[in-house]
Amino acid sequence: MSEKVLIATEKPFAESARNSMVKMFEEAGLKPVVLEKYKDPKDLVSAVSDVDAIIVRSDKVNKEVLDAGTKLKLVVRAGAGYDNVDCATAKARKVIVENTPGQNANAVAELAMGLMIMIARGKYSGKSGTELKGKKIGVQALGNVGKIVASLGRAFGMEVCAYDPFIDQCVFDDCCVGCITKIEDLYSTCDYISLHIPATPETIKSIDYQLLSKMKKGGTLINTARAEVIHEEDLLRIMEERPDIKYASDIAPKNVAAFTEKFADRVFFTPKKMGAQTAEANTNAGIAATQQIIAYFKEGRVVNQVNP
């Protein structure tokens, strides 16, 4: 009996990507099932009850979903971040969780630069803006996305530096990026800070008042990472105290009204998380997730496991 694979996406893959994924599974002898644009989380709970693997995007794979998936062996998050999956419960149930790092990286990096340009040009209000050339950009976390942002920053003629205590100096050298060893120095010396850190117990609300207060005069914070890494109340406080600071994000804060009402000319939020919302990234992540599931069931190979 062929294994059943659920493609569960409240925000669907592009039709061409989804069709390619379905075809790949069928050709590999697996049985694909598609659940798209669902509104009730219980639809996912019901759909997972008899499947062996599941592909998700930002869909929540919580304890209820995992408990319902009695046959579940593998969850693949089509994307890099996997905080939408309860990895601890999955591990306890012997369910492997994988991600597809790097597949969305270029799309997210381009969006980060686009947000910088929008803020630099006064949100295209018609007022005189500034150029990125000659400005200093600080990349917080030099992973797949951060490396591309650094490259794009150099192409714009920016001075590029980065803070990442988890990588070796050779990575900074390979990227032609200045190494900042203290996070406070990144914030105090850079005109733009681009966030690319994951949401972990250590990073959640780590961008707080103490750190934000170090920002260079006229500095701009760009967040295409996760909303949770920002201490929202502290950001509100510092923006009230410092009319020179600007903030643009791919993830609107919970109290979005407070930001837009008080600082309309200094903030910008995309209407929904759009970092991976390109045809190319959409396809890349979906195909990579499909390949990883086929590799698991046909070859016994585990790729990019995040809950070892």
C-alpha positions as CSV (number, residue, x, y, z in Angstrom):
1,M,0.0,0.0,0.0
2,S,1.5,3.4,-1.0
3,E,2.2,6.0,1.6
4,K,-0.2,8.9,1.7
5,V,1.2,12.5,1.7
6,L,-0.9,15.5,2.7
7,I,-0.1,18.9,1.1
8,A,-1.8,21.2,3.7
9,T,-1.6,24.9,2.8
10,E,-4.0,27.5,4.1
11,K,-2.0,29.8,1.8
12,P,-1.7,27.6,-1.2
13,F,1.4,26.9,-3.4
14,A,1.2,28.4,-6.9
15,E,-0.9,26.1,-9.0
16,S,2.0,25.1,-11.2
17,A,4.1,24.2,-8.1
18,R,1.3,22.2,-6.5
19,N,0.6,20.3,-9.8
20,S,4.3,19.5,-10.1
21,M,4.4,18.2,-6.5
22,V,1.4,16.0,-7.1
23,K,2.9,14.6,-10.2
24,M,6.2,13.9,-8.5
25,F,4.5,12.0,-5.7
26,E,2.4,10.0,-8.1
27,E,5.4,9.1,-10.2
28,A,7.2,8.0,-7.0
29,G,4.4,5.7,-6.2
30,L,3.0,7.8,-3.3
31,K,-0.5,9.0,-2.9
32,P,-0.8,12.8,-2.6
33,V,-3.8,14.5,-1.0
34,V,-4.3,18.3,-1.2
35,L,-5.9,20.5,1.4
36,E,-5.9,24.2,0.4
37,K,-7.4,27.5,1.6
38,Y,-9.0,25.9,4.7
39,K,-10.3,28.3,7.3
40,D,-11.0,26.0,10.3
41,P,-7.9,24.4,11.9
42,K,-10.1,21.3,12.6
43,D,-10.0,20.7,8.8
44,L,-6.2,20.1,9.2
45,V,-6.8,17.8,12.2
46,S,-9.3,15.8,10.3
47,A,-7.2,15.6,7.1
48,V,-4.0,14.4,8.9
49,S,-5.7,11.4,10.5
50,D,-4.7,8.8,7.9
51,V,-1.6,10.2,6.2
52,D,2.1,9.2,6.5
53,A,3.6,12.6,5.8
54,I,2.6,16.2,5.5
55,I,3.9,19.3,3.8
56,V,3.0,22.6,5.3
57,R,3.9,26.3,4.8
58,S,3.0,28.5,7.8
59,D,0.2,26.1,8.9
60,K,0.2,25.2,12.6
61,V,1.3,21.6,13.3
62,N,0.5,21.6,17.0
63,K,-0.1,18.8,19.5
64,E,-3.7,18.4,18.4
65,V,-2.6,17.9,14.8
66,L,0.2,15.5,15.8
67,D,-2.0,13.5,18.1
68,A,-4.5,13.1,15.3
69,G,-1.9,11.9,12.9
70,T,-1.6,8.4,14.2
71,K,0.3,7.2,11.1
72,L,2.4,10.3,10.7
73,K,6.1,9.7,10.2
74,L,7.3,12.9,8.7
75,V,6.5,16.6,8.7
76,V,8.2,18.9,6.2
77,R,8.0,22.7,6.5
78,A,8.3,24.2,3.0
79,G,10.5,27.1,4.2
80,A,13.3,27.8,6.6
81,G,11.5,28.8,9.8
82,Y,9.8,25.9,11.7
83,D,8.4,27.6,14.8
84,N,4.9,26.7,13.5
85,V,5.6,23.0,14.2
86,D,5.6,21.6,17.7
87,C,9.0,19.9,17.4
88,A,9.1,18.5,20.9
89,T,5.7,16.7,20.6
90,A,6.8,15.4,17.2
91,K,10.0,14.0,18.6
92,A,8.1,12.4,21.5
93,R,5.8,10.7,18.9
94,K,8.8,9.7,16.8
95,V,7.8,12.0,14.0
96,I,10.6,13.5,12.0
97,V,10.4,17.3,11.3
98,E,12.4,18.7,8.4
99,N,12.6,22.2,6.8
100,T,13.9,23.4,3.4
101,P,16.5,26.0,4.2
102,G,17.6,28.4,1.5
103,Q,14.7,27.9,-0.9
104,N,13.0,31.2,0.0
105,A,16.3,33.1,0.8
106,N,16.5,35.2,-2.3
107,A,12.9,36.3,-2.2
108,V,13.2,37.3,1.5
109,A,16.4,39.2,0.8
110,E,15.0,41.1,-2.1
111,L,12.0,42.1,0.1
112,A,14.3,43.3,2.8
113,M,16.1,45.6,0.3
114,G,12.7,46.7,-1.1
115,L,11.6,47.8,2.4
116,M,14.8,49.7,2.9
117,I,14.3,51.6,-0.4
118,M,10.7,52.3,0.5
119,I,11.7,53.8,3.9
120,A,14.6,55.7,2.4
121,R,12.3,57.3,-0.2
122,G,9.7,58.3,2.4
123,K,7.3,55.6,1.4
124,Y,7.1,57.2,-2.0
125,S,5.2,60.1,-0.6
126,G,6.7,62.6,-3.0
127,K,9.0,64.1,-0.3
128,S,12.8,64.1,-0.8
129,G,14.4,60.9,0.4
130,T,17.9,59.5,0.8
131,E,20.0,56.9,-1.1
132,L,21.3,53.6,0.2
133,K,24.7,54.2,-1.4
134,G,27.2,55.1,1.2
135,K,25.1,54.1,4.1
136,K,26.0,51.3,6.5
137,I,23.9,48.2,6.8
138,G,24.1,45.7,9.7
139,V,22.9,42.2,9.0
140,Q,21.8,40.4,12.2
141,A,22.5,36.7,11.4
142,L,24.5,35.7,8.4
143,G,22.6,32.7,7.3
144,N,21.1,32.0,3.9
145,V,19.1,35.2,3.7
146,G,21.6,37.3,5.5
147,K,24.3,36.4,3.0
148,I,22.2,37.5,0.1
149,V,21.2,40.8,1.8
150,A,24.9,41.4,2.4
151,S,25.6,40.8,-1.3
152,L,22.8,43.1,-2.4
153,G,23.9,45.8,0.1
154,R,27.4,45.8,-1.5
155,A,25.8,46.0,-4.9
156,F,24.0,49.2,-3.7
157,G,27.3,50.6,-2.6
158,M,26.6,50.2,1.1
159,E,29.1,49.4,3.8
160,V,28.2,46.0,5.0
161,C,28.8,44.4,8.4
162,A,27.2,41.6,10.3
163,Y,26.7,40.1,13.8
164,D,26.5,36.3,14.1
165,P,28.2,34.7,17.1
166,F,27.5,31.2,15.7
167,I,29.6,31.2,12.6
168,D,33.3,31.3,11.9
169,Q,35.3,34.3,10.7
170,C,35.9,32.6,7.4
171,V,32.2,33.0,6.6
172,F,32.4,36.8,7.1
173,D,35.6,36.8,4.9
174,D,33.9,34.8,2.2
175,C,31.0,37.2,2.2
176,C,33.3,40.2,2.3
177,V,31.4,41.4,5.4
178,G,32.8,43.2,8.4
179,C,32.5,41.1,11.6
180,I,30.8,42.8,14.6
181,T,31.5,41.0,17.8
182,K,29.1,43.0,20.1
183,I,25.4,43.3,19.1
184,E,25.3,46.8,20.6
185,D,27.9,47.9,18.2
186,L,25.8,46.8,15.3
187,Y,22.9,48.9,16.4
188,S,24.9,52.0,17.3
189,T,27.0,52.2,14.1
190,C,24.6,51.1,11.3
191,D,22.1,53.2,9.4
192,Y,20.0,50.1,8.6
193,I,19.6,46.9,10.7
194,S,18.2,43.9,8.8
195,L,16.9,41.1,11.0
196,H,17.3,37.5,10.0
197,I,17.2,35.6,13.3
198,P,14.8,32.7,14.0
199,A,12.3,32.8,16.8
200,T,13.8,30.7,19.6
201,P,13.6,30.9,23.4
202,E,16.8,33.0,23.3
203,T,15.7,35.4,20.6
204,I,12.0,36.0,21.4
205,K,11.6,39.6,22.4
206,S,15.4,40.0,22.3
207,I,15.1,43.2,20.2
208,D,14.2,45.2,23.4
209,Y,14.5,48.7,24.7
210,Q,18.0,48.3,25.9
211,L,19.2,47.3,22.4
212,L,16.9,49.6,20.4
213,S,18.0,52.6,22.5
214,K,21.5,52.0,21.0
215,M,20.3,52.7,17.5
216,K,22.2,55.2,15.5
217,K,20.5,58.6,14.9
218,G,18.1,58.2,11.9
219,G,18.5,54.5,12.0
220,T,16.0,52.1,10.4
221,L,15.1,48.6,11.6
222,I,14.0,46.1,8.9
223,N,12.3,42.9,10.0
224,T,11.7,40.1,7.5
225,A,12.4,37.4,10.2
226,R,9.7,36.8,12.9
227,A,7.4,39.1,14.8
228,E,8.2,37.4,18.0
229,V,11.8,38.6,18.1
230,I,10.6,42.1,18.6
231,H,9.7,43.4,22.1
232,E,6.7,45.3,20.8
233,E,6.0,47.4,23.8
234,D,9.7,48.4,23.9
235,L,9.7,49.3,20.2
236,L,6.6,51.5,20.8
237,R,8.4,53.2,23.7
238,I,11.6,53.9,21.8
239,M,9.8,55.3,18.8
240,E,7.9,57.7,21.0
241,E,11.1,58.8,22.6
242,R,13.1,58.9,19.3
243,P,11.3,60.5,16.4
244,D,14.4,59.7,14.2
245,I,13.9,55.9,14.3
246,K,12.0,54.1,11.5
247,Y,10.7,50.5,11.3
248,A,9.5,48.4,8.4
249,S,8.4,44.8,8.7
250,D,7.1,41.9,6.8
251,I,5.1,41.0,9.9
252,A,2.7,43.5,11.3
253,P,2.8,43.9,15.1
254,K,-0.1,42.8,17.2
255,N,-0.9,46.4,18.1
256,V,-0.5,47.6,14.6
257,A,-3.0,50.4,15.1
258,A,-0.8,52.0,17.8
259,F,2.2,52.1,15.4
260,T,0.3,53.4,12.3
261,E,-1.7,56.0,14.2
262,K,1.4,57.4,16.0
263,F,4.1,56.9,13.5
264,A,2.4,56.7,10.1
265,D,5.3,58.3,8.3
266,R,7.9,56.2,10.0
267,V,6.6,52.7,9.8
268,F,5.5,50.3,7.1
269,F,4.0,46.8,7.3
270,T,3.2,44.4,4.5
271,P,-0.5,43.3,4.5
272,K,0.6,39.7,5.2
273,K,3.9,37.9,5.5
274,M,5.3,38.1,2.0
275,G,8.9,37.2,2.2
276,A,8.4,33.9,0.4
277,Q,5.5,35.1,-1.8
278,T,7.2,34.9,-5.2
279,A,6.5,32.4,-7.9
280,E,10.1,31.2,-7.7
281,A,10.3,30.8,-4.0
282,N,6.9,29.2,-3.8
283,T,8.0,26.6,-6.4
284,N,11.5,26.0,-4.9
285,A,10.3,25.3,-1.4
286,G,7.4,23.0,-2.5
287,I,9.6,21.0,-4.9
288,A,12.4,20.7,-2.2
289,A,9.8,19.5,0.4
290,T,8.5,16.9,-2.1
291,Q,12.0,15.6,-2.9
292,Q,12.7,15.2,0.8
293,I,9.6,13.2,1.4
294,I,10.3,11.0,-1.6
295,A,13.9,10.5,-0.4
296,Y,12.6,9.4,3.0
297,F,10.1,6.8,1.8
298,K,12.0,5.5,-1.2
299,E,15.6,5.7,0.1
300,G,15.2,6.0,3.9
301,R,17.1,9.3,3.8
302,V,16.5,12.0,6.3
303,V,17.3,15.6,5.0
304,N,17.4,18.8,7.1
305,Q,15.9,17.3,10.2
306,V,15.3,20.0,12.9
307,N,14.2,17.7,15.8
308,P,16.9,15.2,16.1
